[in-house]
Amino acid sequence: MTKPPLTILMAAPRGFCAGVDRAIKIVEMALEKWGAPVYVRHEIVHNKFVVDGLRDKGAVFVKELSECPTDRPVVFSAHGVPKSVPAEAAQRQMLYVDATCPLVSKVHIEAARHAERGLQLIMIGHAGHPETVGTMGQLPAGDVLLVETPADVATVEVRDPERLAFVTQTTLSIDDTAEVVAALQARFPAIEGPHKEDICYATTNRQEAVKAMAPRADAILVVGAPNSSNSKRLVEVGARAGCGYAQLVQRATDIDWRALEGIGTLGITAGASAPEVLVNEVVDALRDRFAVTIELVETAVENVEFKVPRVLREPA
């Protein structure tokens, strides 16, 4: 039986960003240096395949530092942690390694600098997301106000409208964030923003690639986890940019094949915490059902690399 033809538009860049790559290396190097078990507070990155792979090597994932013994190393996730977490680790004399993405750390530094100047901080982010919790936790409770939408901006109560600054979660939708920023600037003309946009290069690049291929695609598959903010944003960006059907899949087994019946062009991308092996798995599943032709849709070239902490580069 002849397979129907399918053109796959493969987004580039896609998948792992430098911060995710660094965080995974940190756990792997910690296991090599100190042996198993190494404890990790929260998922090191939001991807079950990655987390399960590290667990198989000896990583133990916990929700809170209180679940960790004091005689084993602990790694903080790439999303960042409130200041209280390393403070508790130091108080308990624990060996810890901070795998916070340097671009998230940049936002933490911005928040602290604004506070030092007496400015009240507004954070644009998703309530409960580990990165938002970590950034808001850089300052005393109540010192950072959270907004998610322009509607939130209309009701937020500030101390002094002339003494405000804002920061953002690094994995947000560029377009949605621009709407919230515009609402903030309209209501609080004196508000200060970051010197350089907080939304990270990887989030921006992956969204731009989806925007480029969406008008041509009958459907888009985003390889990523349901708790991955940047992956979910790619689904939304694809739909908004003109693609009639966009689906988030963790593995090839999650594909809704009925939704792909009769399509001729399919876009594929992956969130910043999704490994390329899962993209290949999806493509292999498509080859089983279609005569596949792959076309690269490249909108940027990434060559960013972050160093791992010095403690892991020193001899044991």
Protein Blocks (a to p, Z undefined) as FASTA:
>chain_A
ZZddddddddddehjdfklmmmmmmmmmmmmmnopadddehjfbacfklmmmmmmnopac
dfbfklpcfkbccdddfkopafklmmmmmmnopacddfbdfklmmmmmmmmmmmmnopac
dddddehiaklmmmmmmpcehiaccdfbfklmmmpccfblklccddddfkbcfklmmmmm
mmmmmmmmmbccdfbdfbdfklmmmmmmmmmmmmmpmbdcddddfklmklmmmmmmmmmn
opabdcddfblklpcfklmgoiabdcddddfkbcfklmmmmmmmmmmmmccddddddfbd
cfbdcdddfklmpcZZ
